[in-house]
Amino acid sequence: MGRIPTLTYDRGTLILHPPPRGKSWVDFAHWDDRIEKFRIPAQQYRPLVENLRAEQVNFNDEVQTFSALALDPQRTLEPYPHQQQALQAWIDQGHSGVVILPTASGKTYLAQLAMQATPRPTLITVPTLDLMHQWYAHLKTTFPDADVGLLGGGSKDRTAILVATYDSAAIHAEALGNQYALLICDECHHLPSDFNRVIAEYSIAPYRLGLTATPDRTDGRHADLTHLLGPVVYQRSAADLSGDALAPFQIVPIKVKLSQSERDRYEQLMAQRNRFLQAANIWLSSAQGWQQFVRASAQSQPGRRAMLAHREAKAIALGTEGKLKVLADLLGQHYPDRTLIFTNDNTAVYQISETFLIPAITHQTPVKERHAILQRFRSGDYPTLVVSHVLNEGVDVPEARVAILLSGSGSIREYVQRLGRILRKGSGNKQAILYEVVSEATSEEAISSRRHRGLQSSPERPRQLNLIPVKPVYTSDPPVVVPRAAEAPPSNDELPY
């Protein structure tokens, strides 16, 4: 009688030796001449084991060492219907898959419910140190008796529940790979990059949850999330949840005319750019148009001048003086409502800060100073903040009611994240408002339209954005929000891993 096949873990891969009978494992394996044994990607652990069990192959599993955890939450909330539905959809998919929900809709609490439904050692990956510490604080408060640790920012814990930055988790992916049964990737659109994807590929985790507001990546690699974490199992937009889990909101576009001198210069610059693009047969509306323009700008003086013209024209559209007049009017009408002002560049942030005496936060703001500013914004000492990109992701921003978008990119993710900063329900019948100040008859109009298309409702529940194409009426009463009852979370059935 031959030896019983043994499955072991080796630096992000599995070794199966000696080869078992049957065919269930063959499609997963490749022969490694260096060790004269079959290797299998660690990510294939669950389907491999399930196939071996289905063929009733007798084998020793020396890969996974985890066992059930005792998770006794000290803080419980009644889940919103969308959280309950998302959890059930994830469970029905075999405790794996991606959930797409807008900012401020309770993705962290959904992850907590997933942990309670799958009480096993858990690795949670996040993009920033701020977000890592927010997760840690939430888990320590919720599960005070659990062994929760950190990986990143100088911490190198090895605990049953580990919160890590993507960078640190990727660096230690080989060592972490067989330690955790549940892998939760927050802001999971970061996962498919060349550097980060090893977190999932080197992991045997049979249970996987991805969370994001906008999964799309410009490189198209968001499609890899299905391979790395599982398919999209649930999706809702901000419009879907408005007035339920999120505050009801309005998006108010305000068009600003360029001054005559700005208009003349803008048209001159755009004509210069377009002449070059036409001569070079480059179409910016095509999939590769922008990359072609960038390459062309580095290869000739006319290309360089065309790119400089493009940038100057964009700066005129984004920073017209008319926007500051609109800003002054909006701040006066909404004082002392807690208000966030977003711009696309640091220069505009500091200009607004100096002109209106408003605290500013950019990537140059020291961490301690940023925390102090946010705390005074939370307390109401500072009713208004002006920021660039630094608050887009991974920072716990206090509740606000008004957002003023003076300039932004065409990124749908950035738009959703900025809108999400004012969607926490808070107390009372809060009506959130996002003002989108756009320069008329410029490229900003097309960018704004692209952002709105990306914010439309999920296909399962088509719903119109609350988009008001006129100047707002400030005296209208906000709609009354009636919360809906949620079903109780599912019971924890016995899990096979």
Disulfide bonds with the S-S distance in Angstrom:
none
